[in-house]
């Protein structure tokens, strides 16, 4: 056997003994919990710090707090001599950009379906992408141990979903695995008593997911699908090697989006082992690599052979539908609570995010403000929250939809809204969404639970989620997917409640707050520093009112009988980031610092606000 043939045989064996799978599902259907079971039962080295954790793949602080997957992650396990590369993907449509690019690394998918709820809206969104890419699907009916589990219902609904998405006969002939991710058990029958471990799922992956295509003898081609940072190695690009072999320390060509070719030498080559990245000498076609040494690389570009450089197709993602204006904080408290507050620092941080988030778009507005566009309110809110926790302070405007001109007409984005709520609450949901220009297209009542489907302009959903939670007493579930661009229905009503605005700078006092609380809902408690023009509550009427929450009671020698016994201060409403973003009007901003979330008027003093309002009314369009 010649040396070249032996080398080719070894590389070919490496190619065959690899499976690349993405785990896709709706939010909270158990993706990350199932990955925990796969990692533990494969005897993967998880390290002492995280071996006892749950949702191991949700390593980000925000993910643990919210209980959802926001950022895709990679891991690998070995089972019966086969290396299985696992890609944990987000389930929320607002993070569809993450899903679209990481699916390029996979050859198949585990589609998790909740045994009680069946396929949900985000299941449809991600499954559609997977079917369009021709990936092999294994359906996993998860949480069969859940109270009220409806296994047959979930399976029938899943089959109907495949048909609605235009799946061919091969895709419809999907393998089915029943599982309880929490217990780490799986089987071919929906009987938990007959299950012992997760091995049947491993066996299904090896049997049904095809080996990755790609020829190790062809020139090197690798598509970059993810970017991470390293304090010592610089930018780390992660992607699947489509063809060829990549070696540690070799020279490679980097082909950017404009088709320009640049030569670089790799300083690090690593692959995934468990949750860790380990240094290796070479990686063959079909495997997933993490390499360093290319400072300018971004998502969607190609790493190629230095002599025969051929680019792979760029990753295309759906365009953003919602935008906000980010700006430097110029409030009276600017610079007091944040570590990074200058325009240079904010601009650098925003443009750094473009390197890893292909669904984001940033445009310079002025030297101190930028228009940031994303896939939804949650997408942008997560970015703002991450920046806040990193020490940045900034201001953002109200969310706006992105208007497109199609065939000479101005079009706006519409969403398909799915609502699941107890029967007694569905009337108020229909009434509220109809008032927001929503059109009811489907309605089903199953065992006292009503399932509603609406087509509604994206603008009509702004600020509705908090109302929905209140109207359904926290028992409803609402999900949205981008539908298409359509003509704006117009005649939008402004919000029907105004704001209570502080008329002076100072510290909130109990006496001042008690005097004001009858006018609406307060946002602040006593002892909080405020400035003139800051919103301190929501007025019960439509107009804004300037109030003095810093007013103190003047002392005297006289006291009437019973004075103070009936005084009471209601618990103020806590306005988190998402609450504040959904609350503000066009003349208001949200001030974000590492320590506080404040709502303020664009024009802080009353005279400037009245002048701006008068000029706006007199403006000729």
MARLOSE-61103 format. One record per residue (C-alpha): residue in three letters; x, y, z. Coordinates in steps of 0.05 Angstrom, whole numbers, plus 32768, in hexadecimal, padded with zeros to 4 digits. Example, Ala and Ser with C-alpha at 12.3 -4.5 7.8 and 13.67 -1.06 7.14 Angstrom:
BEGIN
Ala80F67FA6809C/Ser81117FEB808F/
END
This chain:
BEGIN
Unk800080008000/Unk801F80427FEA/Unk8026807C801B/Unk7FF680A87FF3/Unk7FC280727FF0/Unk7FC98064803A/Unk7FC080AE8049/Unk7F8380B1801C/Unk7F658074803E/Unk7F6F80918084/Unk7F5080D3806F/Unk7F1680AF804E/Unk7F098088808E/Unk7F0A80C980B5/Unk7ED780E48085/Unk7EA880A8808C/Unk7EAC80A780D8/Unk7E9080ED80E2/Unk7E48810480EB/Unk7E35814D80ED/Unk7DF1815A810C/Unk7DCB81988120/Unk7D9781958157/Unk7D5B81C18146/Unk7D1A81CE8169/Unk7CEB82018186/Unk7CFE822981C4/Unk7CFC81FD8203/Unk7CF181BB81E0/Unk7D2F819D8200/Unk7D6881A581CE/Unk7D9E81B88200/Unk7D8681858234/Unk7D8A814E8200/Unk7DD1816381EE/Unk7DE2815D8238/Unk7DCD81148236/Unk7DF4810781F6/Unk7E3381258213/Unk7E2F81028256/Unk7E1D80BD823B/Unk7E5580C08207/Unk7E8680C78242/Unk7E9E810A8226/Unk7ECF81318251/Unk7EA6816C8269/Unk7ED78187829D/Unk7ECC818E82E7/Unk7EAD81D382E4/Unk7E7181C182B8/Unk7E68817682C2/Unk7E30818082F4/Unk7E0D81B882CE/Unk7DCC81B282A6/Unk7DC581D08261/Unk7E1081CB8258/Unk7E0F81E98212/Unk7DEC8228822B/Unk7E2C82458245/Unk7E19828E823C/Unk7DFD82B38278/Unk7DC182CE8252/Unk7DAF82898239/Unk7DAE826D827F/Unk7D8382A68298/Unk7D5082A28260/Unk7D5282568257/Unk7D5A825B820C/Unk7D93824F81DB/Unk7DAB828F81BB/Unk7DEF827D819E/Unk7DFF823E8177/Unk7E3582128194/Unk7E5F81D6817F/Unk7E71819681A4/Unk7E868150818E/Unk7E80810A81AA/Unk7E9B80C68197/Unk7E6C808A8193/Unk7E828046817A/Unk7EBD80648155/Unk7E94809B8134/Unk7E9F80E48141/Unk7E5D810A8147/Unk7E6281568140/Unk7E2681768163/Unk7E0D81BC8154/Unk7DDC81D98187/Unk7DB1820D8164/Unk7D838245817D/Unk7D3882388179/Unk7D1F82808176/Unk7D11829F8132/Unk7D3482DF8146/Unk7D7582B88146/Unk7D6882988103/Unk7DA982B480E9/Unk7DCE82868119/Unk7DA5824A8100/Unk7DAE825880B6/Unk7DF9825C80B8/Unk7E07822180E7/Unk7DDC81F280BE/Unk7E1281F88089/Unk7E3E81CD80B6/Unk7E0A819480BD/Unk7DF781588093/Unk7DBA814880BB/Unk7D8D816080F4/Unk7D6C81478132/Unk7D2881688133/Unk7D0E816A817A/Unk7CC3816D8184/Unk7CA1817581C8/Unk7C74813981D3/Unk7C3D816681F0/Unk7C4181A581C6/Unk7C5481878183/Unk7C7A81B0814E/Unk7C7981FA815D/Unk7C8682398131/Unk7CD2823A8139/Unk7CD381EF8129/Unk7CB5820280E6/Unk7CE7823A80DA/Unk7D25820F80E7/Unk7D0A81D080C6/Unk7CFB81F88087/Unk7D44820E8083/Unk7D5D81C6808F/Unk7D3081A98059/Unk7D4581DF8027/Unk7D8D81C98033/Unk7D7C81808028/Unk7D91816A806E/Unk7D7B81268088/Unk7D49812D80C2/Unk7D4280FF80FE/Unk7D0381108125/Unk7D0A810A8171/Unk7CC8810C8198/Unk7CE4812881D9/Unk7CC7812F821F/Unk7C9B80F1821A/Unk7C9E80F08267/Unk7C7B81338269/Unk7C3681378289/Unk7C02813A8252/Unk7C318120821C/Unk7C0E811381D9/Unk7C3F80EA81B2/Unk7C1180D78178/Unk7BF9811F8172/Unk7C40813A8170/Unk7C558107813B/Unk7C188114810E/Unk7C22815F8113/Unk7C6C81568101/Unk7C5A812D80C4/Unk7C28816280AE/Unk7C5D819880B8/Unk7C8D8173808A/Unk7C57816F8054/Unk7C4781BA805C/Unk7C9081CB8052/Unk7C9381A38011/Unk7CBE81698029/Unk7CCC81337FF6/Unk7CC180E88000/Unk7D0780DE801B/Unk7CFF8115804F/Unk7CB980FB8063/Unk7CD780B78071/Unk7CF980D280B0/Unk7D1180A580E9/Unk7CEE80AF812C/Unk7D0E80AC8171/Unk7CE780B581B2/Unk7D0E80D481EB/Unk7D0F80F38230/Unk7D4A8122822D/Unk7D4581338277/Unk7D4C80E9828A/Unk7D8080DC8253/Unk7D5780A48233/Unk7D41809481EC/Unk7D20805C81C5/Unk7CFB80468187/Unk7CB9804181AC/Unk7C96807681D8/Unk7C9D804B8216/Unk7CCA8069824B/Unk7CCD80288273/Unk7CF08005823A/Unk7D26803A8233/Unk7D6980348255/Unk7D96806A8237/Unk7DA0809981FC/Unk7DC3806481D0/Unk7D89805C819F/Unk7D9180A5818C/Unk7DDC809B8180/Unk7DCC805E8155/Unk7D998085812C/Unk7DCB80BD811F/Unk7E00808D8106/Unk7DCE806580DC/Unk7DA6809E80BC/Unk7DD280DC80BA/Unk7DFF80D8807C/Unk7E4A80DF8080/Unk7E618125806B/Unk7E6F812E8021/Unk7EB28149800C/Unk7EF281307FED/Unk7F3381358015/Unk7F5A81317FD4/Unk7F3C81727FB8/Unk7F5781B77FC7/Unk7F4681D3800B/Unk7F0281F58014/Unk7EE4820A8058/Unk7EA782368063/Unk7EAB826280A1/Unk7E69825D80C7/Unk7E7B8279810B/Unk7EAD82A8812B/Unk7EC782AB8172/Unk7EFE82D18195/Unk7F3C82BC81BB/Unk7F6882EA81E5/Unk7FA782C981CC/Unk7F9882AD8186/Unk7F6A82E5816E/Unk7F2E82D68142/Unk7F1A828C813F/Unk7EF182778102/Unk7EC882378106/Unk7EAD821180CB/Unk7EA981CF80A7/Unk7EE081B88079/Unk7EBB81AA8038/Unk7EF68190800F/Unk7F3F81838019/Unk7F6A817E8058/Unk7F7E81B88084/Unk7FBF81B380AB/Unk7FD981D880E7/Unk8008821180D4/Unk7FF9820D8089/Unk7FEE8249805B/Unk7FA682538044/Unk7F8082838018/Unk7F4982AD8036/Unk7F1382C28004/Unk7EE782FB801D/Unk7EA1830F8007/Unk7EBD833C7FD0/Unk7EE383017FB2/Unk7F28831C7FC7/Unk7F5B82E67FD8/Unk7F8E82F08010/Unk7FC382BF802A/Unk7FCA82B08074/Unk7FEF827C809E/Unk7FC8825880D4/Unk7FE0825F811B/Unk7FAF822D8139/Unk7F8581F38121/Unk7F5481D28150/Unk7F1981A3814E/Unk7EE281958180/Unk7EE8815E81B4/Unk7EAE815E81E5/Unk7EA381A781F6/Unk7EEC81B981EC/Unk7F1781CD81B1/Unk7F5781A481AA/Unk7F9481B1817F/Unk7F9D81808145/Unk7FD08177810D/Unk7F9C817480D6/Unk7F51817180C8/Unk7F33814E808C/Unk7EF6815C8061/Unk7EB581548087/Unk7ECD816780CC/Unk7EC381AA80F0/Unk7F0081D580FC/Unk7F1182118126/Unk7F4D8238810C/Unk7F728278811C/Unk7FA182A480F4/Unk7F7282CA80C6/Unk7F63830D80E6/Unk7F2E832880B6/Unk7F0382EA80AA/Unk7EB882F080B4/Unk7E7C82C080B1/Unk7E6B82A5806C/Unk7EB082AB804D/Unk7EDE82748034/Unk7F218258804A/Unk7F418236800D/Unk7F7F82167FF1/Unk7FB782497FE7/Unk7FC482327F9F/Unk7F7F821D7F85/Unk7F52824E7FA9/Unk7F0782447F9C/Unk7ED182677FC5/Unk7E9482437FE0/Unk7E4F82647FDA/Unk7E44829B800D/Unk7E1182908044/Unk7DD082B48034/Unk7DA282C7806E/Unk7D5F82E98072/Unk7D6383348078/Unk7D54835A80B9/Unk7D0D837380C3/Unk7D1483A08101/Unk7D4383DA810F/Unk7D5684078149/Unk7D8284448150/Unk7DBD843A817F/Unk7DDE84798199/Unk7E10849381CA/Unk7DF284A1820E/Unk7DE984EC8218/Unk7DBC84EC8256/Unk7DD085148294/Unk7DE984D382B3/Unk7E1484C18276/Unk7E5884A28285/Unk7E4A849582CF/Unk7E37844C82CC/Unk7E58842D828F/Unk7EA0841B827D/Unk7E9784278232/Unk7E6E8462821C/Unk7E92848781E3/Unk7E7D8485819A/Unk7EBE84628187/Unk7EB3842B81BA/Unk7E6A842081A7/Unk7E78841F815D/Unk7EB183ED8165/Unk7E8483BF818F/Unk7E4A83C2815E/Unk7E7583B38122/Unk7E98837B8147/Unk7E54835A814D/Unk7E4E83588102/Unk7E8783268100/Unk7E5E82F18122/Unk7E1583048115/Unk7E0382FF80CB/Unk7DBA831280D9/Unk7DCF835780F3/Unk7DD8839680CA/Unk7DF783D880E1/Unk7DF6841B80BE/Unk7E17845C80D5/Unk7DE4849380E1/Unk7E0F84C980FF/Unk7E5284C98123/Unk7E2E84B68164/Unk7DF3848B814C/Unk7DE9844C8123/Unk7DAD84288105/Unk7DB083DF811C/Unk7D8283AE80F8/Unk7D718367810E/Unk7D40832E8107/Unk7D1283448140/Unk7D0B836A8181/Unk7D29833081A9/Unk7D65832C817A/Unk7D7783758187/Unk7D65837281D1/Unk7D97833981DC/Unk7DCE836281BA/Unk7DBE839E81E7/Unk7DBE83738225/Unk7E0183548214/Unk7E1F83988208/Unk7E0383B1824B/Unk7E2283778270/Unk7E658384824E/Unk7E6783CA826B/Unk7E4A83F48233/Unk7E18842B823C/Unk7DED84458202/Unk7DA8845D81EE/Unk7D79843D81BD/Unk7D3A8454819A/Unk7CF78433818F/Unk7CF583F68161/Unk7CE084038119/Unk7CD183D480E0/Unk7CFD83D680A2/Unk7CD583EF8066/Unk7CE683D48020/Unk7CD183EE7FDC/Unk7CB983B37FB2/Unk7C9D83BF7F6C/Unk7C9684097F7B/Unk7C6E83FD7FBB/Unk7C8584058003/Unk7C8083C38027/Unk7C8883B18071/Unk7C97836E8092/Unk7C5E834180AA/Unk7C62830A80DD/Unk7C3E82C880E4/Unk7C2882C5812D/Unk7C1782848152/Unk7BF282898194/Unk7BE2825181C4/Unk7BB5826681FF/Unk7B7F824B822D/Unk7B3A82508210/Unk7B2282878240/Unk7B5882B78229/Unk7B5582B081DD/Unk7B2082E781D5/Unk7B4D831E81F1/Unk7B88830581C6/Unk7B5E83088186/Unk7B44834E8199/Unk7B8A836981A7/Unk7BAB834D8169/Unk7B718363813C/Unk7B7A83AA8157/Unk7BC483A48144/Unk7BB2839480FA/Unk7BB683498104/Unk7B8E831980D9/Unk7B7782D780F7/Unk7B8482A080C4/Unk7B7C826180EE/Unk7B5C824C8130/Unk7B5982098153/Unk7B4081F38197/Unk7B6081B481B2/Unk7B4C819D81F8/Unk7B3E81E48211/Unk7B7D820281F3/Unk7B73823281B8/Unk7BA782358181/Unk7BA482768158/Unk7BCB828A811A/Unk7BCF82D38103/Unk7BF082FA80CB/Unk7C04833D80E8/Unk7C33837780D7/Unk7C74837380FF/Unk7C6583B98118/Unk7C2483A18136/Unk7C4A83728165/Unk7C7683A88184/Unk7C6883A981CE/Unk7C33837381CC/Unk7C57833A81EF/Unk7C5083598235/Unk7C0583658227/Unk7BFE831D8211/Unk7C1D83028251/Unk7BED832D827A/Unk7BAF831B8250/Unk7BBD82D08255/Unk7BD482D4829E/Unk7C1782B68289/Unk7BF78276826D/Unk7BFB82898223/Unk7C32827A81F1/Unk7C4082A881B6/Unk7C72829C817E/Unk7C8082C1813E/Unk7CA282B480FB/Unk7CB182E480C3/Unk7C7B82DD808D/Unk7C89830D8053/Unk7C8A8356803F/Unk7C4583738030/Unk7C2483B88029/Unk7C2183E08069/Unk7BD883E38081/Unk7BE58429809E/Unk7BB9845080CF/Unk7BE4843A810A/Unk7BCD8453814D/Unk7BFF846F817D/Unk7C02845181C3/Unk7BC6846381EE/Unk7BEE8476822D/Unk7C1F84AD823A/Unk7C5B84B18269/Unk7C6784D082AD/Unk7CA784F982A4/Unk7CD4851582DB/Unk7CD4856182DB/Unk7D1585698303/Unk7D5585458313/Unk7D5D85268358/Unk7D4D84E98382/Unk7D0784CA8383/Unk7CE584D383C6/Unk7CAA84AD83E3/Unk7C8184ED83EB/Unk7C89850083A2/Unk7C7B84BA8389/Unk7C3B84B483B2/Unk7C2284F58396/Unk7C2C84DC834E/Unk7C1984928352/Unk7BCE84A08349/Unk7BDD84B98303/Unk7BF7847682E9/Unk7C29843F82F4/Unk7C6C84518312/Unk7CAE843382FA/Unk7CDB84498334/Unk7CDF8440837F/Unk7CF8847483B2/Unk7D42848583B5/Unk7D508481836A/Unk7D7884B78346/Unk7D5184D5830C/Unk7D5B850F82DC/Unk7D2C854082B9/Unk7D0C851F827D/Unk7D1184D88298/Unk7CD284AE8294/Unk7CBF849782DA/Unk7C7C847782CB/Unk7C43846A829B/Unk7C0A849B8299/Unk7BC38480829A/Unk7BB184B38264/Unk7BCB84BE821E/Unk7BF484FD822B/Unk7C388504824E/Unk7C3985278292/Unk7C75854882B4/Unk7C75853382FD/Unk7CA185418339/Unk7CB584FF8359/Unk7CED85218380/Unk7CBC854C83A8/Unk7CC5854883F3/Unk7C948556842A/Unk7C9F8597844F/Unk7CA1858D849B/Unk7C7685B584CB/Unk7C6385B38514/Unk7C1B85A18503/Unk7C03855A84F9/Unk7BBB854584EF/Unk7B9F8507850F/Unk7BA884C884E5/Unk7BD784E984B4/Unk7C0384B6848F/Unk7BDB847984A5/Unk7BB884718462/Unk7BF384828435/Unk7C0A84498408/Unk7C3C844383CF/Unk7C2E840E839A/Unk7C6583DF8384/Unk7C8483FF8346/Unk7C8783D98304/Unk7CCE83C182F5/Unk7CE183D282AE/Unk7D1483A28292/Unk7D3783AC8250/Unk7D03838A8224/Unk7CCA83AC824A/Unk7CEB83F0823F/Unk7CF783E381F5/Unk7CAF83D081EA/Unk7C94840B8213/Unk7CB7844781F5/Unk7C98847581C1/Unk7CB8849A8187/Unk7CCB84D481B4/Unk7CED84A881E8/Unk7D2E848281F0/Unk7D468449821C/Unk7D8784598241/Unk7DAF8419824E/Unk7DE98415827F/Unk7E0883DA82A4/Unk7DE283EF82E3/Unk7D9F840C82CB/Unk7D6A840C8295/Unk7D4A8451828F/Unk7D14846D8261/Unk7D1C84B6824D/Unk7CFF84E9821E/Unk7D2984FC81E1/Unk7D21854581F6/Unk7D2B85488241/Unk7D10858C8253/Unk7CC7859D8248/Unk7CD485DB821D/Unk7CFF85B581EB/Unk7CCD857C81E8/Unk7C9385AC81D9/Unk7CBC85D181A4/Unk7CCF858F8181/Unk7C8685788183/Unk7C6F85BA8164/Unk7CA385B7812D/Unk7C8F856F811D/Unk7C4685838115/Unk7C5885BE80E8/Unk7C87859580BD/Unk7C6F858D8075/Unk7C7B8548805A/
END
